[in-house]
Amino acid sequence: MNVSRALRVIAFALAALVGGPVLAAGGPALVVELESGRVLHAERATDPWFPASITKLMTTYVALDQVRSGHMAMDTLLVVSDSAAALPPSKMGFKPGTQIRLDNALKIMMVKSANDVAATIAENIGGSIDDFAALMNAHARRLGMVGSRFANPHGLPDERNQTTARDMAILARALLREFPEYRNLFDIGAVQFGRRIMRNTNGLIGRYPGADGMKTGFICSSGFNVVASATRNGRHLITVVLGAPSANERTIKAAELFDRGFSSKVNFTNPELAALPASANTSPPDMRPVICDRKGPMPQEEDAPVVAETDSNIPNLFSSEVMAFAGDTAAKPVRTVLGPRTAVEPERVWIGLNPPSEAELAAQAAAEDAAEQARKAKTGKATAAKKGNAVAKQADAKAPDSAKTTEKAAAKGKDQPRASVSVKPVSGTAKPAAKPAADTKAKAPQKAEASKPKSVAN
């Protein structure tokens, strides 16, 4: 791994040791056992943080509660509004008026993290974004998420949004325990819409042994967040990582927290989530300066193909006292190696009530081809136009030089004597007429100037 990344990780570790609401300080982290609710590790677990797209876990909870109460069904059709369709990416790009089943909407939202789909779910359940947010906050209070406040269903930037690692662990436990029949929503490796195949942004799925889902999130102000679930040897753990500096480091940190959690034992000395002390901070830090305003390309939500190597020289922060686990007396585990993802069979999703027929799939493929060709043609025209503009600018840039050359040539021509011009004597003394230009030497212009009448100078 490169030196700059290693230095950045060391800086995060030192900041974690010092503590306090510093921007880059190894953000909040938490490991909790699903069944007992006992905390295996807590680091700044009640500090307020911007949730980003892990907000969509609460959107899912509200939707599943609607199904549980009988107000909706998984095949209920939702309609995409103009406002939902206008939201920024990540999105599916559905046109206003498009209908999609709730189950397909949830799958797309969990895998693709589509903001337009999250808004569609919210508007069809709550009637408006604000009314749906009120439902989200009511459920949060009921669940004991005392540090959370939601202003929208997708997690796009809004200063009113905030949560904590502790609260997200409470929500994850509620989802997995109250709706066991829908656990597969959080463990989908990829979905396929038409010919588009979209991989899950959770870098643990298909990489970490026992990883079985949940949700990632990223905006510049939050850094890289994840709520992750994993099962091994009959134990089910939940890990929350907030504010990681990149998708790769988010995945590495979550994997190592799981390693430590599975190697530790739970007993009565481990606190429950409700017993974690409140934070002294009242508002989330803005991570933008260290996440998006630094030099280099904008960070991406996707992990790189390989996120950890056995010979990595990055310090293993989680095998030190920096990340000590309560009650952990076991030997420190060997670091899990995360290689490329295993192949997955994508789950097909569709719009409308029923799955598309083969003929409909063929028609959709043809429409996608036509749209792609139109896009390429438009791109080609735009490129040609840019080239034309560049050529025109170059011509314009050269034009002044050509004009100057012409002016110089004209001026030079004025200095040359003309064959048909004769000069009169100044004082009546007879002098011969000027010779033709062809016979005139270099001194001819000087003679002509000397022969001008005095009245001309006045």
C-alpha positions, -999 to 999 in steps of 0.1 A, spaced: 0 0 0 12 35 -6 30 56 20 5 85 20 -23 61 29 -3 46 57 5 80 71 -32 90 69 -42 59 89 -15 66 115 -29 102 118 -63 87 124 -49 65 151 -32 93 169 -63 114 168 -83 85 182 -59 83 211 -62 120 219 -100 119 215 -122 150 211 -142 162 181 -113 165 157 -123 162 120 -102 132 109 -101 113 142 -109 77 134 -146 83 134 -171 65 156 -171 26 157 -191 0 175 -194 -38 177 -225 -53 193 -238 -89 196 -272 -92 179 -290 -114 204 -278 -101 237 -273 -65 227 -240 -65 246 -214 -41 234 -180 -56 225 -164 -24 214 -174 13 215 -154 42 202 -171 76 202 -203 56 198 -226 84 209 -210 112 190 -234 128 165 -227 122 129 -242 128 94 -258 95 84 -257 98 46 -273 68 29 -274 46 60 -305 67 65 -321 43 41 -321 16 68 -347 37 87 -366 42 54 -367 4 51 -378 0 87 -408 24 82 -417 6 50 -416 -29 66 -436 -16 95 -463 -5 70 -463 -41 56 -464 -56 91 -494 -34 100 -513 -43 68 -512 -8 53 -491 -19 24 -479 -51 7 -447 -60 -10 -464 -59 -44 -480 -25 -37 -473 -2 -67 -455 30 -59 -456 60 -84 -425 81 -91 -431 118 -87 -415 147 -105 -397 158 -74 -384 122 -68 -372 119 -104 -353 153 -101 -331 142 -72 -293 139 -78 -274 106 -80 -271 79 -70 -304 72 -88 -322 49 -112 -334 77 -135 -370 66 -136 -394 90 -154 -422 106 -135 -453 84 -135 -432 51 -135 -448 25 -113 -426 1 -92 -435 -25 -66 -424 -19 -30 -403 -50 -29 -383 -41 -60 -380 -5 -47 -365 -18 -14 -340 -41 -33 -329 -13 -55 -326 11 -26 -305 -13 -6 -281 -23 -34 -280 8 -57 -287 33 -29 -310 51 -54 -322 84 -40 -351 87 -64 -364 53 -53 -360 62 -16 -380 94 -22 -407 74 -41 -411 50 -11 -414 80 13 -439 99 -8 -461 70 -14 -462 60 23 -462 94 40 -477 116 13 -447 139 14 -411 139 24 -418 159 55 -446 136 67 -425 106 61 -396 121 80 -421 125 109 -427 88 108 -390 81 107 -385 102 138 -414 87 157 -400 52 151 -365 64 162 -379 77 195 -398 45 201 -367 24 195 -346 45 218 -325 62 191 -321 93 213 -293 108 192 -310 106 158 -330 130 137 -340 125 101 -351 152 76 -353 130 45 -355 93 35 -322 91 15 -295 109 35 -287 136 9 -270 166 27 -293 183 52 -280 200 84 -309 186 103 -299 149 96 -278 133 124 -274 99 141 -249 80 162 -231 47 159 -251 35 189 -284 45 173 -276 27 141 -268 -4 160 -302 -2 177 -319 2 143 -299 -27 128 -309 -50 157 -346 -40 153 -345 -47 115 -330 -81 119 -350 -92 150 -384 -77 141 -384 -87 104 -364 -119 101 -383 -129 70 -368 -99 51 -332 -103 61 -324 -111 25 -330 -75 16 -297 -66 32 -276 -94 17 -282 -89 -21 -249 -89 -40 -263 -73 -71 -295 -64 -89 -303 -65 -126 -327 -41 -143 -330 -49 -179 -294 -54 -189 -280 -31 -162 -263 -50 -134 -256 -30 -102 -233 -43 -75 -238 -37 -39 -215 -10 -25 -210 -29 7 -174 -41 3 -178 -69 28 -204 -88 9 -188 -116 -11 -154 -108 6 -156 -112 44 -165 -147 56 -199 -146 71 -208 -111 60 -246 -109 54 -254 -74 46 -268 -41 58 -260 -7 42 -232 18 33 -234 56 30 -212 85 18 -214 122 15 -185 146 18 -196 159 52 -199 124 67 -171 105 52 -176 68 45 -202 50 68 -213 14 70 -237 -6 91 -226 -42 86 -238 -76 98 -219 -109 99 -225 -144 113 -198 -169 122 -200 -201 143 -235 -193 154 -227 -158 166 -243 -128 149 -225 -94 152 -233 -59 140 -205 -35 133 -209 3 127 -182 24 112 -187 62 106 -164 87 90 -138 65 74 -116 84 49 -123 60 19 -145 31 9 -115 8 12 -106 19 47 -142 17 57 -143 -20 46 -109 -28 62 -119 -13 95 -153 -31 96 -135 -64 88 -110 -60 116 -137 -50 140 -155 -82 131 -123 -102 136 -119 -88 170 -155 -93 179 -156 -129 169 -125 -136 188 -138 -120 220 -162 -134 246 -193 -117 259 -201 -116 296 -220 -95 321 -192 -69 322 -200 -59 286 -224 -29 287 -257 -28 268 -263 -2 241 -286 18 264 -258 21 290 -233 38 267 -225 73 281 -238 103 262 -214 124 241 -204 159 250 -208 169 214 -241 182 202 -237 185 164 -219 164 138 -185 174 126 -181 184 89 -157 159 73 -156 177 40 -121 193 44 -104 159 49 -126 139 26 -134 160 -5 -114 192 -3 -80 176 -4 -59 171 -35 -65 143 -58 -96 128 -75 -130 129 -58 -135 98 -35 -157 70 -49 -183 50 -31 -170 17 -46 -142 -3 -31 -111 -10 -51 -109 -47 -64 -86 -57 -35 -88 -38 -2 -63 -56 20 -32 -77 14 -13 -101 37 20 -82 33 4 -48 39 26 -24 59 -4 -4 72 -4 -5 110 -31 -28 123 -48 -3 146 -73 -28 158 -48 -52 173 -35 -25 197 -48 -8 228 -63 19 205 -91 -5 198 -91 -27 229 -122 -48 234 -139 -49 268 -134 -83 284 -112 -96 256 -85 -120 269 -81 -140 237 -51 -139 215 -51 -111 189 -65 -126 157 -47 -128 123 -59 -101 101 -85 -112 76 -74 -109 39 -100 -93 17 -96 -102 -20 -118 -97 -50 -155 -103 -46 -169 -137 -54 -193 -140 -83 -229 -134 -76 -261 -141 -94 -280 -107 -96 -316 -105 -85 -338 -92 -113 -359 -61 -105 -385 -45 -128 -411 -17 -131 -448 -25 -131 -466 -52 -113 -455 -84 -130 -420 -96 -141 -414 -88 -178 -418 -114 -204 -390 -124 -228 -406 -102 -255 -407 -73 -230 -371 -78 -220 -361 -78 -257 -380 -46 -262 -363 -31 -232 -329 -41 -245 -337 -26 -279 -348 7 -262 -316 7 -241 -295 2 -273 -313 31 -290 -308 53 -260 -271 44 -259 -266 51 -296 -284 84 -292 -261 92 -263 -230 83 -283 -243 104 -312 -249 134 -290 -215 130 -275 -199 127 -309 -216 159 -321 -206 177 -289 -170 166 -295 -171 177 -331 -185 211 -320 -157 215 -295 -131 207 -321 -147 232 -345 -147 259 -318 -110 251 -311 -101 255 -347 -121 288 -349 -103 301 -318 -69 292 -333 -78 311 -365 -90 341 -345 -57 340 -325 -37 341 -358 -58 368 -374 -42 398 -356 -7 386 -367 -19 384 -403 -33 419 -401 -1 433 -386 19 416 -414 -4 433 -440 -1 466 -423 37 463 -423 37 454 -459 15 485 -467 38 507 -447 68 494 -464 52 500 -498 46 537 -488 83 541 -482 92 529 -518 94 557 -545 69 555 -573 80 555 -610 55 582 -621 62 608 -595 85 638 -600 97 663 -574 98 701 -580 129 721 -570 127 741 -538 142 776 -548 138 777 -585 171 760 -592 166 735 -620 170 699 -610 163 669 -631 131 648 -624 134 617 -602 144 586 -620 121 556 -623 119 533 -592 136 505 -611 168 527 -614 165 543 -580 191 534 -554 186 531 -516 192 568 -512 163 578 -534 138 582 -506 162 605 -487 166 627 -518 129 629 -523 124 640 -487 150 667 -490 134 681 -521 99 687 -505 87 723 -505 91 742 -472 54 750 -471 47 712 -466 65 712 -433 43 740 -420 
